Amino acid sequence: MHKLSNYTPKEQAIKRFLFFAECFLVKGVLRSAIYDVSRDTYRLIPNHLLEMIEQFEGKTLAEVKAFYGAENEAIVDKYFAFLEQGEYILWCDEAELALFPKIDLVWDYPAQISNAIIDIDNNTDHPFSKIFTELEQLGCKHLQIRSFSTQTVAYWDNLLQHLKNSRFQSVDILTKYDAVISLEMIKMLYEKYLRIHSFIVHSAPEYVYPATEDNITHKLAFVKDVIQDAQNCKKIQKGYFQVNMQLFMEAHYHHTYFNRKLCIDTNGAIKNCNTLSESFGNVKDTLLKDAIEQDGFQALWHVKKEETKVCQDCEFRYMCVDARKPLKGDDGLFYHETPCPYDPCTAKWMEVTEMTELER
Ligand code: SF4
């Protein structure tokens, strides 16, 4: 049971608290976070609460209170009320504690490439059939196609036809606003092609999205943010944090953005990220499977936030998908040339006025 008060006073004296295995504690330099990977949510908590859980899990409430003393009894009660209300703990007998083993931190993925980004503009002439076939052969399941210029609905209809009998699981489309494209038109595409996960029209004059009851709010939307090129997509923002078992485990061993990712820029250059200059060939004359085996292509896959300055102190480090390229310093740690808008030492974000609509 989640609440100790549901037991008799005699039972309460012997019940021990157990932190659910699907909730993970992540300590930051100033505050901590509970990652609830069963609900894909997180809650920020004080470091003192994390320390209490780590030090006393498996103990009774009386034992915890005895350690902290009468002067801290109210705060201990407050902490346990929070843990019970969030369903982060249960109360059990001593013999039951062993029945709830912790989850091992392990990660693997059954493919060489898990996701890909393909950029297009007015001058792009990608061999889409070749690209999609080769990505499928590499096991890629998730595609993002970004257009920095306007495209007709017929263009997207034709492109999505290529994917109709594919094994891709999801396709996210980002395209530039054109007055002739309406929300109804993208809804029509969304309903026709089940692989579309999201279809966002950027640079729009106003923010428009379907009514909530459509259950597709924010998957189809017109947004005012102006996205001129790949550099605009290199943002770190709260809305991009993802809490899930897959990312949480992967982040312990790999870079959350670069690992198993392949990008193709508007000219067809094959890259780790389209904000970077280093290319591993052009998709017109290079096989994707050969590109990813070239020296250096996989180097960034193995850079963890735990060994990256600033990020290693951040409570968001296992949910943050940060596209900045990490560089290795003389001390063996990685660093970034541009600062993150979040400072883990102050727990503050850059001023809201400096952020765009999507970031808020
Ligand atoms: S400090 Fe690092 S982990 Fe934290 S939000 Fe910024 S980029 Fe992400």
Residues whose N, C-alpha, C, O or C-beta is under 5 A from the ligand:
A	BS01	SF4	I236 V310 C311 C314 F316 R317 C320 D322 C340 Y342
